[in-house]
Amino acid sequence: MVKKAYMKTIEMLLVMVISTIFLLIILPKQNYRDNMQKESYLIHLEKDETFRHFITDHTACYNSTPKNTLTVLVDRHVPKEFEYKICIDKTPNTLPKKDIFIDSLVIAGNYSQTDFKTIRLYYWSE
């Protein structure tokens, strides 16, 4: 009888420790990820004519570090703590081994040219 009581006590302590670890460590990370995925940065650029002309004229992937017309426009909307890669109708060759979030936008073209382009913004925390 005494051995069963000790085992039940140890079992309950183990359940309490595992539950505490789950509540303190795992749940806050999931909440952070859920908040991050709700951001949409490309939607702000959808009506920008410079952005639309650049997208319709190019098909490639661009990193955030070398500055060009596209990255300057995207830098206005993406927070500074993120690194990113933006791809126009391409898939990136390499991405870092981190939690990566994706924002995508489809543009049908500009006023003079109808050409469907898919833009994907891959961004991650440094």
TORLOPA-613820 format. One record per atom (N, C-alpha, C): x, y, z. Coordinates in pm, whole numbers, padded with zeros to 5 digits, always signed. Each point is the difference from the previous one (the first is absolute). Layout:
XYZ/...
//
This chain:
+00081-00120+00000/-00081+00120+00000/+00085+00126+00000/+00106-00001+00081/+00084+00119+00011/+00074+00024-00132/+00043-00109-00067/+00069+00014-00126/-00090+00063-00106/-00127-00037-00001/-00093+00057-00097/-00022+00149+00026/-00002+00038+00124/-00018+00142+00034/+00120+00082-00044/+00120-00053+00020/+00121+00071-00045/+00001+00014-00153/-00038-00106-00067/-00002+00005-00146/-00102+00102-00051/-00116+00005+00063/-00101+00097-00042/+00048+00143+00027/+00069+00022+00111/+00053+00132+00032/+00106+00040-00102/+00091-00090-00031/+00104+00029-00099/-00062+00025-00137/-00100-00078-00033/-00068+00018-00128/-00067+00137-00008/-00063+00045+00103/-00066+00131+00001/+00103+00113-00006/+00112-00014+00068/+00106+00102-00007/+00055+00010-00142/+00018-00114-00064/+00048-00001-00138/-00099+00069-00093/-00128-00025+00017/-00102+00064-00082/+00003+00151+00021/+00016+00045+00124/+00004+00143+00029/+00123+00065-00064/+00115-00065+00004/+00122+00056-00058/-00012+00009-00152/-00049-00104-00063/-00016+00001-00145/-00102+00104-00044/-00109+00013+00074/-00102+00100-00032/+00055+00141+00013/+00079+00024+00104/+00060+00131+00021/+00097+00034-00113/+00082-00095-00039/+00094+00024-00111/-00077+00033-00128/-00105-00074-00027/-00081+00025-00119/-00060+00139+00002/-00055+00040+00112/-00064+00131+00010/+00099+00116-00008/+00118-00017+00055/+00097+00109+00005/+00090+00011-00123/+00023-00110-00067/+00097+00003-00110/-00066-00015-00138/-00082-00098-00017/-00052-00032-00134/-00112+00094-00043/-00094+00029+00085/-00113+00086-00039/+00040+00143-00037/+00089+00068+00071/+00038+00135-00043/+00065+00006-00138/+00078-00100-00038/+00061-00002-00133/-00105-00013-00108/-00101-00081+00022/-00105-00016-00099/-00078+00130-00016/-00024+00070+00107/-00071+00128-00006/+00081+00101-00080/+00131+00006+00019/+00087+00091-00075/-00007-00032-00149/+00005-00129-00036/-00006-00039-00140/-00133+00036-00063/-00109-00017+00074/-00132+00034-00054/-00011+00149-00028/+00056+00083+00087/-00005+00145-00022/+00086+00040-00119/+00112-00065-00019/+00090+00035-00108/-00061-00035-00136/-00074-00109-00009/-00051-00045-00128/-00113+00088-00051/-00057+00083+00082/-00112+00083-00042/+00045+00126-00073/+00128+00029-00001/+00049+00120-00066/+00000-00018-00152/-00039+00105-00070/+00004+00000-00146/+00067+00130-00044/+00121-00010-00050/+00077+00118-00037/-00018+00038-00146/-00023-00097-00086/-00009+00027-00143/-00128+00072-00039/-00104-00013+00079/-00128+00062-00035/+00012+00153-00005/+00094+00056+00076/+00021+00145+00000/+00061+00048-00132/+00069-00090-00068/+00067+00036-00125/-00083-00029-00124/-00114-00058+00017/-00081-00045-00113/-00035+00112-00098/-00027+00118+00048/-00042+00110-00087/+00113+00096-00038/+00120-00028+00044/+00116+00083-00032/+00044-00029-00145/-00004+00102-00086/+00031-00018-00142/+00146-00041-00023/+00093+00054+00077/+00141-00037-00015/+00018-00149+00030/-00064-00045+00105/+00004-00142+00039/-00058-00088-00111/-00115+00038-00052/-00067-00078-00104/+00084-00008-00129/+00061+00111-00038/+00084+00000-00121/+00124-00087+00019/+00060+00007+00118/+00117-00084+00028/-00037-00147-00006/-00113-00035+00060/-00045-00139+00003/-00029-00053-00141/-00066+00080-00081/-00034-00047-00134/+00122-00013-00091/+00107+00072+00029/+00120-00004-00085/+00104-00103+00043/-00013-00057+00121/+00105-00088+00053/-00056-00133+00045/+00086-00100-00001/-00028-00133+00055/+00128-00049+00065/+00005+00010+00134/+00121-00041+00072/-00027+00003+00150/+00101-00038+00077/-00005+00010+00146/+00101+00105+00045/-00039+00081+00098/+00085+00108+00049/+00013-00010+00151/+00124+00015+00050/+00024+00003+00145/-00022+00141+00052/-00011+00012+00131/-00024+00131+00060/+00126+00086+00006/+00117-00058-00006/+00122+00079+00019/+00044+00083-00120/+00016-00052-00121/+00034+00094-00108/-00123+00082-00038/+00012+00130+00008/-00116+00087-00022/-00023+00023-00149/-00123-00019-00041/-00045+00034-00134/-00139+00060+00011/-00065+00026-00108/-00131+00066+00002/-00100-00079+00082/-00002-00130-00017/-00096-00084+00070/+00026-00004+00150/+00124-00021+00040/+00029-00011+00143/-00019+00133+00072/+00022+00111-00067/-00025+00130+00062/-00150+00017+00028/-00084-00043-00094/-00144+00009+00020/-00047-00094+00112/+00054-00121+00003/-00041-00097+00102/+00050+00042+00138/+00119+00060+00006/+00056+00044+00130/-00090+00100+00073/-00080+00073-00072/-00091+00096+00064/-00105-00068+00087/-00034-00125-00033/-00110-00067+00069/+00043-00116+00089/+00112-00060-00027/+00048-00112+00081/+00082+00056+00117/-00029-00043+00124/+00077+00050+00115/+00149-00031-00012/+00081+00083+00061/+00146-00010-00012/+00057-00130+00059/-00070-00062+00095/+00055-00121+00064/-00012-00125-00088/-00058+00013-00117/-00015-00114-00090/+00096+00009-00118/+00055-00115-00034/+00069-00019-00127/-00103-00062-00092/+00016+00019-00131/-00099-00057-00090/+00059-00032-00135/-00074-00079-00075/+00029-00030-00139/-00134+00012-00072/-00002+00076-00109/-00123+00019-00076/+00020-00062-00138/-00094-00084-00040/+00011-00074-00126/-00118+00030-00090/+00029+00026-00125/-00102+00028-00101/-00003-00119-00095/-00106-00077+00004/-00019-00119-00084/+00117-00098+00007/+00063-00011+00112/+00112-00092+00020/-00012-00061+00140/+00072-00106+00023/+00015-00054+00134/+00144+00024+00043/+00022+00035+00125/+00138+00029+00044/+00086-00125+00002/+00127+00018-00033/+00093-00113+00003/+00031-00042+00143/+00029+00097+00084/+00034-00030+00139/-00071+00097+00092/-00040-00051+00115/-00056+00081+00107/+00067-00043+00129/+00011+00088+00098/+00065-00038+00126/-00084-00102+00077/+00064-00071+00088/-00070-00099+00082/-00056+00069+00125/-00105+00079-00021/-00067+00075+00107/-00149-00011-00023/-00077+00058+00089/-00144+00010-00022/-00024+00105-00108/-00049-00043-00113/-00020+00090-00114/-00148+00020-00022/-00038+00126-00018/-00138+00037-00027/-00010+00043-00146/-00114-00027-00061/-00018+00030-00142/-00121+00090-00020/+00019+00102-00079/-00108+00089-00042/-00002-00004-00152/-00117-00018-00059/-00005-00010-00146/-00104+00095-00057/+00021+00034-00126/-00087+00093-00071/+00002-00039-00148/-00116+00007-00063/-00010-00026-00143/-00040+00130-00068/+00078+00038-00101/-00027+00123-00076/-00033-00040-00143/-00108+00055-00050/-00044-00034-00136/+00071+00082-00106/+00078+00098+00037/+00074+00082-00094/-00023+00147+00025/+00037+00083-00094/-00025+00144+00012/-00101+00040-00107/-00018+00128-00022/-00104+00047-00092/+00026-00040-00145/+00125-00011-00040/+00031-00028-00140/+00030-00147-00028/+00026-00081+00103/+00043-00137-00021/-00068-00091+00102/-00069-00103-00048/-00062-00098+00090/+00092-00122+00008/+00064-00015+00113/+00094-00110+00021/-00008-00039+00146/-00051-00118+00030/-00015-00043+00139/+00136-00031+00061/+00027+00060+00114/+00125-00022+00073/-00033-00034+00144/+00072-00094+00056/-00014-00037+00141/+00123+00048+00074/-00022+00080+00103/+00110+00053+00080/-00010-00064+00138/+00112-00054+00044/+00004-00060+00134/+00111+00067+00080/-00038+00042+00120/+00094+00062+00093/+00027-00102+00111/+00123-00050+00006/+00043-00092+00106/+00075+00085+00102/-00047+00006+00125/+00068+00081+00099/+00018-00076+00130/+00107+00036+00071/+00036-00069+00123/+00069+00098+00092/+00001-00036+00127/+00065+00084+00100/+00150-00030-00001/+00081+00104+00018/+00146-00016-00005/+00054-00080+00113/
//
